[in-house]
Amino acid sequence: MKPYYYIYSPTKEAPTRRHLTEESAIIEAERLATNNPGINFEILKCIAISCVRKPVNTFFLDED
């Protein structure tokens, strides 16, 4: 599985959509910023996921 991206703003609701490419995330962050002047939008990259299994483990999303 490849890393993916979320758009986040501390003053807005939680991210709800995954972006599969950095380019898509940038386009969306810029669209949101244009439509919401004065509000910052951060692009977050998910690099790993931890989950409860027996035993608990963490796996990293790799870009290859």
Secondary structure, DSSP 4 states (H G I P E B T S, - for coil): ---EEEEE-TTSPPP---BSSHHHHHHHHHHHHHHSTT---EEEEE-EEEE--SS-EEEE----
